[in-house]
């Protein structure tokens, strides 16, 4: 049965208008993006199949061009559309955290860092440079690869913080394994960086570990 023949309150578009986007399942949201199905398959059924084939919404959203276009019902046009939607989403989130907004909302800060770092297949160490009111000056990835004492250089972090005239910083790095549990190296690096920045009167507010669907705050664990 085609979606247009479904009861009105079960059609994804009408359901979104009535109850809001949060009320829709992953398949329903994807179906709205797809707009149409393929011969003999509705957009919702196609969306369910794609989610099953990719192993979930995140894997589909992060698929490369070649992998994405191998799926029946998808192609370059849809890939380009999806990349544009994802970039608009990133820019919308970033626009809420411009220099005019303070990083005092832990949930928004974590979401921002997840969007920035979760997709990397390798570890990336980044820093949020903040002013005296904890408003964003700049977000910068600083180091990549295995994050340990040999790959994160306090001197470079201090140099960048002084360049931005930062009053405070929040560190973040991702764990490609998806597990946001901090290692002993993470804790040691945080202490080294905090000691280095204290010499130039710059506060370390937190170090966020970004996993797959979770984040961990070293400040909340008492390590900042």
N, C-alpha and C positions, 0 to 999 in steps of 0.2 A: 504494500500500500504506500502510495506517495505521501510525503509529509503534508501536502496541502489537503489531504483527505483525513488527516488526524483530527481529533477534537481540538478546538482552538487552544485550550489551556495546556495541551501537551506539545504543541509546536514550539520549538526552541525560541524563535523570534518573539512570538506572542508571550511566551513564558517569561522571557527576559524583560519585556516591556511591563508586564504585570508585577513580577516579583523581584526584578533586579538581576544583574549578571551573576551575583554570588549564589543564587538559587539553582543555577544550571550545573549539570555534571560536566566533566571534562569533554565527554563525547558530544554533548549538546553545544558547548562553546565552540568546539572544533567544527561541528556541522554548520554553524552560522558562518564561520570563516570560509569553509569549503563552498557554501552556497548551494551546490548541487551534488548529487551522487553520480553514479555511473549506471550503465544499463542494468536494470534489474535490482539495483541497490540504492536505497535512499541515502541522503547525506548523513543522517545519524548512524545508519548501519555501516557506511563507509568509514565514518569517524571511529566507531568502535573497533572495526577491523584494523585501522591504522594504529590505534593506541595499543592493541594487542600485538601487532607485528613489531612495533618499535619498543614495546615494553613500558609504555607510559608517555605522558604528555611531555615531560622534560626531555626525554631522548628524542622525541619527534622534533621539538622546537630547536634542539641543538644539533640536529643532523646536518651533515655537509650537503652541498648541492647534489653531488652524485648519488649519495645514499637516499636522499629525499626523493629525487626524481625516478628512482627505480621502482617506486611504489605505484601501483595502478591507481589512476585517478589524480595523481600529482604530476607536476611538471615545473619547468623553469618559471612560468608566470606565477604559479602559486608560491614557489620558493621565494621569489622576489617580494611578493606581497607580504609573506610571513616575516621576512627580514625587516621590512619597513615597519610592520606592526611592533616587532620586538624593539627596534630602535626607538620608536615613538614612546614605548612604555618606559625604556631606560631614561630617555630625556625628560619625560614627565616626572619620574621619581626624582631625577637630579634637580629639576627646576624647583622642587619643594625644599631642596637643601642647598640653595644658593647662599651667597654670603649674607643675605638678609635674614636667614633663619638659623637659629642656634641648634647645635647638636645636643639637645637636652632630652630628646625622646629616644630612649634606648631601642624601642621596637623599630622605629623608622631608620635609625642608624644601622641596625643589624640587617634590615631588609635592603638598604642601600648597598652595604658591603657584600651581601649575598649576590645581588644582581651584578656587582662588579667583578667578583672573584670566583664564584662557584663553578663556572663553566671551563676554567683552565684545566688542562690535563696534567699540568705540572704545578708545583708550588710557586706562588707569587706572594711576595711580602710587600705590603703597601702601607701608605700613611695618609691619614687625614690631618692636614695642617689647619689649625683653628686660631682665631683671634682671641682677644681678652674676654669676649662674651661668648666664646665657644661657637662662633659662626664660621662656616666653611670658607677657607681661603683657597685651598686646593686639595685634590685627591691625586696621589701619585703612586703608581707601582714603582718600587725601588730595586728589588732584587728578585731573581727567579731561580728555580732549581730546588734542590734540597735545602730547606731552611734549617741551618744549624749555625754554630758559633763561627764557622769558617766562611760563611757566605753572606752574613749580614754584618755590615761595617758601621759601627757607631759614628765614626768620623763623618761618613757620607750622610747619615741621617741628621746629625747636628748641622752639617753644612747646608742641607736643604731647608731645615727648619729656620735657620738664620736668614737664608735667602728670602724666605716668605715672611720674615718677621713674625713668626708664629709665637703665640703665647702658650699654646697647648697642642698636644697631638693625641691621636688615637691610632694605634697600630692594628694591622689586620693581616692575616694570611690564610690561605685555603689549605685544606687537606684533601687531595684528590681521592683518597680512599673513601671519602664521604663521612668519616667519623670525626667529630669535632672535639675529641678529647685531647687536651694539651699534653705535650710530651715534656720531659724534664728539660730538653733543649729549649723549648718554647719559653719556659719559665726563666731559665738562665739568661736567655737573650733579652727578655723583657727587663730583667734586673740590670743588665749591663747598659742597655739603652737608657733606662731611667736614670742611672747614675751619671751617664755622660750628659744627658740633657739638663740635669739638675745644676750642673756647673755653669750653664748659661741661662738659668732661671726659666726653663721651659717645662711645663708639667706634662706628665704622661697620664692621661685619663683612663686609658684602657688598652687592652690588646685582645682583639676579637678573633677567635678561631672559627673559620667558616667551613662547615661540612656540607653534606648533600642537602639535608632538609633541616639542619639545626646549626646553631652557633653556640659558642661558649665564650663567656667573658672572664678573662683572667682577673679583672678588678673584683668581680663578684666572688671569685675564689680566694681573694686576698693577696694576689700577687702583683698588684699595681699600687 
